[in-house]
Amino acid sequence: MMPFRATFPARRVVTAILIVLGIVAGGSVGYYVLGGGAWTWSDCIYMVATTVSTVGFREVIPVGSDNGLRAYTILLIFAGGGSMLYLLSIITAFLVEGDLNVYIRRRRMEKEIERLRGHYLVCGLGRNGEQAAERLLAAGRGVVVIDHTEARIRAFMDSTGLRPPFVIGDATDEDVLTRAGLAHAAGMIASLPEDQDNLMAILSARQVNKTARIVGKSNEKRSRHKFLLVGADAVVSPQAIGGRRLFTEMLRPGVTGFLDSVLDKAEEDLGMDEIEVGEGSPLLGKRLADSEIRQRTNLLVVGFRDDVTRKFTYNPGSDWVIKSGVTLIVLGPAPSIEELRRMVAGA
């Protein structure tokens, strides 16, 4: 498989072109000086061009009748021919070795990332990062993955069959995050192996995007407050979640099975999601019983979150009044969730 990191050798090409132009300019000056101004600048440039390119059209400067001009022309042939050969070798290698195709693909992907809006960055394709990226893509979200190891990105694509745009680089670097389109992203998951790297990635990300939701992976429980200090909106500890899951699987297997089917949307007719009620929504000020959410969408409002206090209320009563700045937690047919989004937005 072709390497993803191939780039156009711009610096070498520019250097080779400058060398050729320098030889043409210097050679033209040389002919003009050696001829004492007997030939025009046009003739001098033409003579150098035919000599350097080895085309061999007629001589506009009679070098055969002057040993000095002949020696100068020989030097010009070697210098110019060598520089032209160097330039052609760079371009030929770029074409023959297949780098051109890789370069075109990389540029196409960069443009794709530039067009993305409201997407998600997944930093680090370890076990947790892979699962997060795969689930986001399965949910129909735009995703850009970042990893410093090209082989890990290839392995993810080969194992899942997914082809999200990606950036190879250090996710703690603001430039790398910017290349991944963080400025226009809706959120970022920092799932690097070490806590200090995740902390640095979150800190860098918050400098680029002040509003994106950032979730960090923490291996150490005592590091949680540090993640929140540098700008994370939420912190996830895989070890803590794993222990909690082992406990619930032992004592409440039916509950965990039900929640898995809901959260994973494994069944097409069942899903759980959150819907924010903003200013201007036609549902504002209505009692839950009068909102017709149940009648029109067959969704069950299992709770809501106050977006100011961040507190959850479960199983709100029929007299509960829908206010701005709350997020509804709903359960029911997955297609109906999008219908409720339209209702909330007044569409």
N, C-alpha and C positions, 0 to 999 in steps of 0.2 A: 504494500500500500504506500502511496506517495506521502511524504512528510507534509504535515499541515503548516510547518513554520517557514516554508520556502518564500522568499521575497524577491522582488525585482532588484538586481544589483545596481541600483541607481548611482551609488557613489563611484563604482568602478567604471560604469559607462560614461558618466560625466567627466571623470579623470581622463579616460581615453580620448573623448571628443576634444577636450581642452588641449591635450597633447597634439592631436592632429591639427587643430586650428592654430596652435602655436607654431608648429612646423611650417604651415602654409604662410602665416604672417611673417615669420622670420626668414623663410626662404624667399619670399617676394622682396623683402627689404634687401636681402643679400644680392639678388639679381640686379635690383635697381642701383645699388651702390657699386657693384662690380662693373656695371655698364656705364657708370658715370652719368646716369639719367638719360641714356640714349634710348631706352625703351620705356614705354608708358607703364603705369601701374597695372593696367589691365593686361598688358602682355606678360608682365612678371607673374601676376597671380595665375594667369592661364598656363604659363610654363610650369609653375610649381604644381598646379592641379594635375596636369597630364603626367608629370614626372612621378608624383606621390602615388597616384592611382594606377600607375603602370599602363595607362591606356595607350600611349605611344602615338598620338596624332602628330602632325607636322610640327617642327620646331619653329616657334616664332622668334626665338633667340638663338643665334648661330653658335651653339656651344662647341661644335666640332672644330671650329677654327681657332679656339683659344684653350690652351692647356689648363689655365686657371679655372675657366668656366666649366671645363669638362670634369676636373677634379671636384669642384663644388657640386655639380650635378650628381656625381656618383655618391657623394656623402648624403645628398638630399634623397636619393633613391633608397639608400639603406635606412636612413632615419624615418622617412615618410612611409616606406613599405612596412617597416617594423611596427610603427604606430597603427597603421591601418589593419595589420594582421592581429594586433592586440585587441582592437575594437571589435573586429569580426569574430574573434575567438570567444569573447565574452557573450556576444549576442547569440552565436551558434550554440554555445554550451547551455544558455538559458532556454533555447528552443529544443535542442536535442534531448537534454536530460529531463524534460517534462516539467520543468519549473514554471513554464508559462501557464500551463493549465492550472497548476496549484495556485499561482499568483492571481489568476482570473477568479478562481473559486473563492479565494480569501477576500478579494476586493468585493465580490458579490455579497459575501457574508457580512462584511463591514457595513455595506450599504443597507443590508437587511436590518442590522442592529440599529443603525441611525434612524430607520423608519419606525422602530418599535415605540409604543407608548403604553404605559400602564402594565408593563411586564414585570417579571421577577428575576432576580439574580440568585443563583445558587453557587456559593463559594466553597469549593472543596468537594470532590467526588469520592469521598469515602463511603462507607456503608450507609450512613445517615443521609449524606448529601445525595447519593444516587436515588434513594427512596423518595426524598423530597422532590427532586427534579422529575422523577417518573410520575409521581402523583399530581404534581402541578400540570404537567403536560397532558395527563389523562383527563384532568379537569378542564382542559381547553384553554389554559393560560399560556401566555407568551413567556418563554424562559430563555435566559442566557446563562450558560454554565461557565464557571471560571475554575481552572486548575492549572498548577504550574507543571504538571506532568502530561505530556501529550499521550502517552500510552494509556493513562487512566481514562482520558476522554474517549479514545478509540474503544477501550474495553466496555465502557458504558454504552456506546452506540451499538457495538456488536451484540451485547447481551440483551438489549431492550428493543433494538430495531428503530430507535428514535434518533432523529437528526436535528437537535436544537442548535442554534448558533452558539458559538463558544469563543472564549478568549483564553489563550495560553499565557499565564503570567501569575504574578504574586498578588493575591486579592487584598493584601494590606497596602498596596500601592494605589494612591488616588488616580494616577493615570490609567492603570489597568481597569479600575472601576468605571472611570469615565468612558473608556473604550467600549465597555459592556453596556453603555447607555443608562447608567445609574441616575443621571440627572432627570430622566423621564420615566423612571421605574416606579412601580407601585410598592415594591418591597424587596427585601434582600434577606436571604438566609445565610448566616455565617456558620459553616460546618467544617472548619479546618481542624486538623488533628489536635492542635495545642490551644489551650485557653488564651495564652498571650497573643497568639496570632489572630484568634477570633476577636479579642478585645481591640487589637490594632485595626483590623478590618472594619469593625463597627465604628470606631472613632473616625477613620478615614471616610467611610461612607456618609456619616452624619455631616461632614464638612461639605460634601458634594450635594446631598439631598436632605433638606431639613424636615420633610414631611413623609418620606417613605417609611413604611412599617418595616422594622428591622428585628429579626428573630435570631438570637445567638445560641449556639450549642456550648454548654459548659460541662466539663468533666468533673470539676470540683464544686461541691455545694457552697463552699465559702466564697467562691468567686462571683456568685449571683449579683451581689450589690455592685460589684465593679462593672459588670455588663450594663446595668441600669444607669450607672453614673456616666458612662461614655456614650450613651444614647440608644441602647437597645430598648425596644418596646416590650419584648418578652424574652425569657431565658428558658431553655429546655435542657434538662439533664437526662440523657439517655439511660444512665444507671438508675436514677430514681424511678423513671417511667417503667423500666424493666422490672424492678422489684415490685412496684405497684401492680403491674400486669400479672406477675406470677401469683400474687396474693389473690387478686380478683378471679383469676382462672381457677384457683383452687376452691374458693368459697362461693363464687357467683358466676359460674360458667355461662348460665343462660343470659345474664345481663351483659357480659362482655361480648358474647356472640351477637346479641341484638345490636349493641352499639357499633360493633365492627361492620355489620351489614349496613347500618345507617351512615356512618362516617365515611366508609369506603364507597358508598353508593353501588354496592355490588348488585343490588336489585334495581332494575330500571324504574320500578314503581314506588321507590322509597328513597328519601334523602333528608338530610338535615343541613340547614344553612342559616346564615345571619343576614339580615336586611336592615340597613340604616334608614331611619325616617328623618328626612331633612326638612329644612324650611320650605314652605309652599306645597307640601304634600296634601292631597285632598283628604287624607285620613286623620290629619291633625284635629284634635278636639273631639273626636268621636270615641264613644265607648266601644270596647272590644266587641260587645254584642251587636252594635250597630254598624260595625265596619264592613260586614259581609265578607270578611276574609275566609271564614269557614265555608260559607255558602258558595262563593264564586271560585275558590281555589281548592277546597277540600284540604286545607292545611291546618295543622294544629299549632297554635302559638304556645310553646312550652315554657317560654320565659322571655325576659328582656334584660338588657343591660343599660344602665344610665351611663352615657358616654362622658359625663362630667365626673361623677363619683367613682365610675368604673365598677359599681356594684351590680350584682345579678339578682333578679327577682324571678322566682320560678312559679309556674302555674298561675299567671295573673287571672283574677276573676273577670266575669263578664262586664262588671261596672268599671273596670280599669280604663282610664282615659289615655288615649295615645297622644304623647307629647313629642315635640321636636327634641332632637338630641338623644333619642333612644335607639337601640338596635334590637330588632325582633329576632328571637331564636325560634325557628319554625321547623316543623316535622311533617312530612307527607310526601305526596307524589313529586318526584324530582322535576318533571316538566312544569308543574304548577308553581314552583319556586320562582321561575322566570316571569310567570304571569303576575305573581304578587309584586315582584320588582317593578313591573309596569304600573300596577295599581298604586304603589307607594309614590312613584314618580309622577303619577297623573297622566301617563301616556295612554 
